[in-house]
Amino acid sequence: MDIEHRHIEVFRAVMRAGSVTGAAALLFSSQPTISRELARLEQLLGFALFDRVRGRLQPTARALALHDEVQRAWTGLEAVRATARSLRDHAGGQLAIVCVPAFAQSLLPMACRLFAQTHPDVAVSITPQESPLLEEWLSAQRFDLGLTEQDSPPPGCALEPLLAADEVCVLPEGHPLLSRDTLSPADFAGQPFISLAPGDPYRRQLDALFQAHEVPRRMAIETQTAASVCALVREGLGVAVINPLSALEYAGQGIVLRRFSASIPFRVSLVLPQFRPSTPLAADFAQALHRAAKSLLARLQIAG
């Protein structure tokens, strides 16, 4: 039984229109063509689909049963077509991102807003995680992309530079050191200092820098996150040197930024797993990240 899709399309159109003429109009065809293809379908099936009653087509019981099955199949086909259109247009879908916790507060929100302007129906999942577990998860291909502070890619991944800037000084509003545009290590002598925990790599770099300059700081409070550092500085409990992204989030909220004369490089890298099934959504989100990074760097120039 060599039934083709066209035969089913003609049968469905006749059932919908109730006549060959109406079916021809639905399919932008001619009445003789529809009649010929309908007759061919009945020949292939081995039974009549319609009774001709006073010039009108009356579906048989078999035709009604067949139409029920055709409708179920047609609904499934329409769902397939809708999914294909969605994939073509990148509408819908999901995107899984893993990042250093600080980026979930400072870089990703802007990138998500930019991405949503063109992909409003895509569900984005953000998972904050510290190194080295972050890199392990990316190597395991568990996420579509990741954001890290590392300079080398995890195994099975490619790394793309996203943002590079120096750490900045953060001071509470009204602090005497705000009279200077750039602060040197010597300016922090005797100042109450808000610091990250001893195990943090940026804390170790700062400790080594102040030690090399022989500048004694008064270590007032240690905390785990840059956001916590900013909150403590805002309360007037001390001064600090932190990453520029976290500093920008608090700028103008009781905190003022100043450049640091010594360079403590801060880098953000985009990590792309190489063996996870590719999706154009990841490339589009990467573009949104680059736009967000460019915007933040411009804000940093103004704030500093």
C-alpha positions in Angstrom: 0.0 0.0 0.0 1.9 3.0 -1.4 0.1 5.9 0.4 1.9 9.2 0.1 1.7 12.3 2.2 -0.2 14.1 -0.6 -3.0 11.5 -0.4 -3.5 12.1 3.3 -3.3 15.9 2.8 -6.1 15.7 0.1 -8.2 13.4 2.3 -7.9 15.8 5.3 -8.8 18.8 3.2 -11.9 17.0 1.8 -13.0 16.1 5.3 -12.5 19.7 6.5 -14.2 21.4 3.5 -17.0 18.8 3.0 -16.5 18.9 -0.8 -13.9 18.5 -3.5 -14.3 22.1 -4.6 -13.7 23.3 -1.0 -10.6 21.0 -0.7 -9.2 22.4 -3.9 -9.5 25.9 -2.6 -7.8 24.9 0.7 -4.9 23.3 -1.2 -4.7 25.9 -4.0 -5.3 23.1 -6.5 -7.9 22.3 -9.1 -11.1 20.2 -8.6 -10.1 17.6 -11.2 -6.7 17.1 -9.5 -8.3 16.7 -6.0 -10.9 14.2 -7.4 -8.1 12.2 -9.1 -5.9 12.0 -6.0 -8.9 11.1 -3.8 -9.9 8.3 -6.1 -6.3 7.1 -6.1 -6.3 7.0 -2.3 -9.5 4.9 -2.3 -7.9 2.5 -4.8 -4.8 2.1 -2.6 -6.9 1.6 0.5 -9.2 -0.9 -1.1 -12.4 0.7 0.2 -14.5 3.8 -0.4 -14.1 6.8 1.8 -17.2 8.7 0.8 -20.7 8.0 -0.4 -22.0 10.3 -3.1 -25.4 11.5 -2.0 -27.2 14.0 -4.3 -23.8 15.3 -5.5 -22.3 15.7 -2.1 -19.7 13.7 -0.3 -20.8 11.8 2.8 -17.9 10.3 4.9 -18.2 6.6 5.5 -17.6 5.0 9.0 -14.2 3.9 7.8 -13.4 7.5 6.7 -14.4 8.9 10.1 -12.1 6.3 11.8 -9.3 7.1 9.5 -9.7 10.8 9.9 -9.4 10.5 13.7 -6.0 8.8 13.2 -5.0 11.4 10.6 -5.8 14.2 13.0 -3.6 12.7 15.7 -0.7 12.3 13.3 -1.2 15.8 11.9 -1.1 17.3 15.4 2.2 15.6 16.0 3.6 16.8 12.7 2.6 20.4 13.5 4.4 20.0 16.8 7.5 18.9 15.0 7.2 21.8 12.6 6.8 24.3 15.5 9.9 22.8 17.2 11.9 23.0 14.0 10.9 26.7 13.6 11.8 27.4 17.2 15.2 25.8 16.8 15.8 27.7 13.5 14.9 31.0 15.2 16.6 30.1 18.5 13.3 30.7 20.3 12.9 28.7 23.4 15.5 26.3 24.7 17.7 26.3 27.7 21.2 27.5 28.5 23.3 26.3 31.5 26.1 28.6 32.8 28.5 28.1 35.6 30.6 30.9 37.0 32.7 32.3 39.9 30.1 33.6 42.4 31.2 37.2 42.0 30.2 37.1 38.3 26.7 36.1 39.1 26.3 39.5 40.8 28.3 41.8 38.6 28.7 40.6 35.0 26.0 38.1 34.2 23.0 40.2 35.1 23.8 42.7 32.4 24.6 39.9 29.9 21.3 38.2 30.7 19.4 41.4 30.0 21.1 41.9 26.7 20.6 38.2 25.7 16.9 38.4 26.7 16.3 41.3 24.3 16.7 38.8 21.4 15.9 35.5 23.1 13.0 36.2 25.5 11.9 32.6 25.6 15.2 31.0 26.5 15.6 29.7 30.1 19.0 30.6 31.5 20.3 28.6 34.5 23.2 30.2 36.4 25.2 28.1 38.9 27.8 29.9 41.0 30.8 27.8 42.0 34.3 28.3 43.2 37.5 26.9 41.6 38.6 24.1 41.2 35.2 22.5 41.2 34.0 25.0 38.6 36.7 23.8 36.2 36.0 20.2 36.9 32.4 20.6 36.0 33.3 22.4 32.8 35.7 19.6 31.9 32.9 17.1 32.5 30.9 19.0 29.8 28.0 19.7 32.3 27.5 23.3 31.2 27.1 25.2 27.9 29.7 27.8 29.0 31.5 29.1 32.1 33.2 32.2 33.5 36.4 31.8 35.4 39.4 33.9 36.5 41.9 31.3 35.3 44.2 32.0 32.4 44.4 28.4 31.0 41.4 26.3 29.9 40.3 23.2 31.8 40.8 19.9 29.9 38.3 19.4 27.1 37.6 23.1 26.9 38.6 26.2 25.0 39.2 29.5 26.7 38.5 33.0 25.4 39.6 36.3 27.1 36.6 38.3 28.1 37.7 41.2 30.3 41.0 42.4 31.7 41.5 45.3 34.2 43.4 46.1 37.4 42.0 45.8 40.9 40.8 49.2 42.3 40.7 50.9 45.7 37.3 51.3 47.4 36.7 53.9 50.1 33.7 55.1 52.0 32.2 58.5 51.0 33.9 61.4 52.8 37.2 59.6 53.4 40.3 61.9 53.4 42.1 59.8 50.8 39.4 60.7 48.2 41.3 63.9 47.6 43.7 61.9 45.4 42.8 60.4 42.0 45.3 57.5 42.4 46.4 55.8 45.6 49.7 54.2 46.2 50.5 51.4 48.7 52.0 54.1 51.1 48.6 55.8 51.3 47.3 52.7 53.2 49.8 52.9 56.0 48.0 52.7 59.3 44.6 52.6 57.6 42.0 50.0 58.8 41.9 47.5 56.0 39.1 45.2 54.9 40.6 42.1 53.4 39.6 38.9 51.8 40.4 35.6 53.6 44.0 34.5 53.7 43.5 31.7 51.2 42.2 34.0 48.5 44.8 34.4 45.6 44.2 38.2 45.4 44.7 38.5 49.1 48.1 36.8 48.8 49.1 39.1 46.0 48.1 42.2 48.0 49.9 40.9 51.1 53.1 40.4 49.0 52.8 43.8 47.4 52.4 45.7 50.7 55.2 43.7 52.3 57.5 44.5 49.3 56.7 48.2 49.9 57.1 47.9 53.6 53.7 49.4 54.3 52.0 48.3 57.5 48.2 48.1 57.3 45.9 47.7 60.2 44.0 44.6 59.3 40.5 45.4 60.6 38.2 42.7 59.2 38.6 39.6 57.0 35.7 38.3 55.0 35.1 35.7 52.2 33.6 37.7 49.3 34.3 41.0 47.5 30.6 41.9 48.0 31.0 41.6 51.7 34.2 43.7 51.6 32.2 46.5 49.8 29.4 46.4 52.3 31.9 46.7 55.2 33.7 49.6 53.5 30.3 51.3 53.0 29.8 51.2 56.7 33.0 53.2 57.2 34.9 50.3 58.8 37.9 50.5 56.6 39.3 50.7 53.1 40.1 48.0 50.6 41.5 46.9 47.2 39.2 44.6 45.3 38.2 43.4 41.8 36.7 46.2 39.6 33.4 44.4 38.8 32.3 44.0 42.5 33.5 47.6 43.1 31.3 48.9 40.3 28.2 47.3 41.8 28.6 49.4 44.9 29.9 52.6 43.3 27.6 55.5 44.2 26.1 53.5 47.1 28.2 54.9 49.9 31.4 53.8 48.1 33.9 55.7 45.9 36.5 54.1 43.6 40.0 55.2 43.1 42.8 53.8 40.9 45.6 51.9 42.5 49.1 52.8 41.4 50.3 49.2 41.7 48.9 46.7 39.2 47.0 43.7 40.5 45.6 42.2 37.3 42.1 40.9 37.2 40.9 38.8 34.3 37.7 37.2 33.3 37.8 34.3 30.8 35.0 32.6 28.9 35.2 28.8 28.9 33.5 26.8 26.2 33.3 23.0 26.6 34.4 21.3 23.4 32.5 18.0 23.6 29.1 19.2 24.7 26.5 19.3 21.9 26.8 22.7 20.4 24.0 25.2 20.4 23.8 28.6 18.7 22.4 29.9 21.9 25.8 29.6 23.6 27.4 31.7 20.9 24.7 34.3 21.2 25.1 34.5 24.9 28.9 34.8 24.5 28.3 37.9 22.3 26.1 39.3 25.1 28.9 38.7 27.6 31.4 40.6 25.4 29.0 43.5 25.1 28.4 43.6 28.9 32.2 43.4 29.5 32.8 46.4 27.2 30.1 48.4 28.9 31.5 47.6 32.4 35.0 48.6 31.3 33.6 52.0 30.0 31.9 52.5 33.4 35.1 51.7 35.2 36.9 54.4 33.3 34.3 57.0 34.4 34.1 55.8 38.0 37.9 55.6 38.4 
